[in-house]
Amino acid sequence: MQMSITLASVADAQALADLFIGHITAHPEYISHGEIQMGVGVGTVQGDCFVTGPAPDAREKWMKYILAAMSNDAVSHVWKAVDAQGTLMGFCVADIVGNEDCSFGMVGDVLVNPQCRGIGLGNTLLQTAIAWLHSKGIQDIYLESGKDNHNAHRFFEKRGFTHVSGIYKLVLDGRDNPGK
């Protein structure tokens, strides 16, 4: 399948949002603490499980995030993969976090349209992000993944990432944002 990977632009934001929101709606296990922290995702305690889902205003909050990432080329890049007809196949977001004394890379999202999986696109997007981070002198690269996103965990582990910690959230009375 013919495809190209280029930097995404503001004109791509709606299509990226469609893919992202559609994915977290169909696969809430994708939602990690990052989505919850930025208000894109919510979580509740149901029995012994912490269950995630998209927030009611997830699209608006995610658009704010992705547009900010696109507007700061020095520390953020958003790549899109499109087929020969220009149809969005997937995207990847990477950021440089920290300062001159201690900077690291953060892969925020690697998302491939379900119809385009199995052709190496996720790997190509991830390697594009890693290469960009390395070109900026970044050696330490992290990513986050929802606690039950096991397919993604295996994908990242096969590419050299290792599980280094867990994130815990205080949840009172089953509510995700007890202070609101």
C-alpha positions as CSV (number, residue, x, y, z in Angstrom):
1,M,0.0,0.0,0.0
2,Q,1.4,3.4,-1.0
3,M,1.6,5.9,1.8
4,S,3.4,9.0,2.8
5,I,4.3,10.4,6.3
6,T,4.5,14.1,6.6
7,L,4.1,16.7,9.4
8,A,0.4,17.4,10.1
9,S,-1.0,20.9,9.8
10,V,-3.9,22.7,11.4
11,A,-5.9,21.8,8.3
12,D,-5.5,18.1,9.4
13,A,-6.7,18.7,13.0
14,Q,-10.4,17.7,12.4
15,A,-9.4,14.4,10.7
16,L,-7.0,13.6,13.4
17,A,-9.7,14.3,16.0
18,D,-12.2,12.1,14.2
19,L,-9.7,9.2,14.3
20,F,-8.7,9.8,17.9
21,I,-12.2,10.3,19.3
22,G,-13.6,7.4,17.3
23,H,-10.8,5.2,18.7
24,I,-11.1,6.1,22.4
25,T,-14.9,5.7,22.1
26,A,-14.6,2.2,20.6
27,H,-11.5,1.3,22.7
28,P,-11.6,3.1,26.1
29,E,-8.6,0.9,27.2
30,Y,-6.5,3.3,25.1
31,I,-7.1,6.1,27.6
32,S,-4.2,6.6,29.9
33,H,-3.5,9.1,32.7
34,G,-2.5,11.7,30.2
35,E,-5.9,11.8,28.6
36,I,-7.5,11.9,32.1
37,Q,-5.2,14.7,33.3
38,M,-6.0,16.8,30.3
39,G,-9.8,16.1,30.6
40,V,-10.1,14.2,27.4
41,G,-10.9,11.0,29.3
42,V,-12.7,10.2,32.5
43,G,-12.6,7.2,34.8
44,T,-14.8,5.7,37.5
45,V,-14.4,2.9,39.9
46,Q,-16.8,0.0,39.1
47,G,-16.4,-2.8,41.6
48,D,-12.7,-3.5,41.8
49,C,-11.9,-1.9,38.4
50,F,-11.1,1.6,37.2
51,V,-13.1,2.0,34.0
52,T,-12.2,4.8,31.5
53,G,-14.1,6.5,28.7
54,P,-14.1,9.7,26.7
55,A,-15.2,12.9,28.5
56,P,-18.3,14.6,27.3
57,D,-16.2,17.5,25.9
58,A,-13.3,15.2,24.8
59,R,-13.2,16.5,21.2
60,E,-12.8,20.1,22.3
61,K,-10.1,19.4,24.8
62,W,-8.2,17.1,22.4
63,M,-8.4,19.7,19.7
64,K,-6.8,22.3,22.0
65,Y,-4.0,19.8,22.8
66,I,-3.3,18.8,19.2
67,L,-3.4,22.4,17.9
68,A,-0.9,23.4,20.6
69,A,1.4,20.6,19.6
70,M,1.2,21.7,16.0
71,S,2.0,25.3,16.9
72,N,5.3,24.6,18.6
73,D,7.7,23.0,16.1
74,A,10.7,23.4,18.3
75,V,9.4,20.9,20.9
76,S,6.5,19.1,19.4
77,H,5.8,17.3,16.1
78,V,2.7,15.7,14.8
79,W,3.1,13.3,11.9
80,K,0.3,12.0,9.7
81,A,0.3,9.0,7.4
82,V,-1.9,9.2,4.3
83,D,-2.5,6.9,1.4
84,A,-2.3,7.8,-2.3
85,Q,-5.8,9.3,-2.2
86,G,-4.9,11.5,0.8
87,T,-7.0,9.5,3.3
88,L,-5.7,9.6,6.9
89,M,-4.2,6.2,7.9
90,G,-2.7,7.2,11.2
91,F,-0.7,9.7,13.2
92,C,1.9,10.1,15.9
93,V,2.7,12.9,18.4
94,A,6.1,13.5,20.0
95,D,7.3,16.1,22.4
96,I,10.5,17.3,24.0
97,V,10.0,17.9,27.7
98,G,12.2,19.5,30.2
99,N,15.1,22.0,29.9
100,E,18.7,22.2,28.8
101,D,19.9,20.3,31.9
102,C,17.4,17.5,31.7
103,S,15.3,16.9,28.6
104,F,13.5,13.8,27.5
105,G,11.2,12.7,24.7
106,M,7.6,11.8,25.1
107,V,5.6,9.9,22.5
108,G,2.1,11.1,23.2
109,D,0.1,9.0,20.7
110,V,0.7,6.4,18.0
111,L,-2.7,5.7,16.4
112,V,-3.4,3.8,13.2
113,N,-6.8,3.5,11.6
114,P,-8.0,-0.1,12.2
115,Q,-8.3,-0.8,8.5
116,C,-4.6,0.1,8.0
117,R,-3.1,-2.1,10.8
118,G,-0.8,-5.0,10.1
119,I,1.3,-3.2,7.3
120,G,4.0,-1.7,9.6
121,L,2.5,1.7,9.7
122,G,2.5,2.0,13.5
123,N,6.2,1.0,13.5
124,T,7.0,3.5,10.8
125,L,5.3,6.3,12.7
126,L,7.0,5.4,16.0
127,Q,10.4,5.2,14.3
128,T,9.8,8.6,12.7
129,A,9.2,10.1,16.1
130,I,12.2,8.4,17.6
131,A,14.4,9.6,14.8
132,W,13.2,13.2,15.2
133,L,13.8,13.0,19.0
134,H,17.3,11.6,18.4
135,S,18.1,14.3,15.9
136,K,17.3,16.8,18.7
137,G,19.8,15.1,21.0
138,I,17.2,13.3,23.0
139,Q,18.2,9.8,24.2
140,D,15.6,9.1,26.9
141,I,12.2,8.5,25.3
142,Y,9.1,7.6,27.2
143,L,5.5,6.9,26.4
144,E,2.3,6.1,28.2
145,S,-0.4,3.6,27.5
146,G,-3.7,2.8,29.1
147,K,-3.4,0.2,31.8
148,D,-5.5,-2.3,29.9
149,N,-4.2,-1.5,26.4
150,H,-2.3,-4.8,26.2
151,N,-1.9,-4.9,22.4
152,A,-0.2,-1.6,22.5
153,H,2.0,-2.7,25.4
154,R,3.2,-5.7,23.4
155,F,3.7,-3.5,20.3
156,F,6.0,-1.1,22.3
157,E,7.9,-3.8,24.2
158,K,8.7,-5.5,20.8
159,R,10.3,-2.1,19.8
160,G,12.5,-1.9,22.9
161,F,10.4,0.0,25.4
162,T,10.2,-1.4,28.9
163,H,7.6,-1.0,31.6
164,V,9.2,1.3,34.2
165,S,6.4,2.4,36.5
166,G,2.7,2.6,37.3
167,I,0.5,5.6,37.7
168,Y,-1.9,5.7,40.6
169,K,-4.9,8.1,41.0
170,L,-6.8,9.0,44.1
171,V,-10.5,8.4,43.4
172,L,-13.0,9.3,46.0
173,D,-16.5,7.9,46.0
174,G,-16.0,6.5,42.5
175,R,-15.7,10.0,40.9
176,D,-12.8,10.8,38.6
177,N,-12.5,14.5,39.5
178,P,-13.4,14.7,43.2
179,G,-12.5,18.3,43.5
180,K,-14.9,19.5,40.8
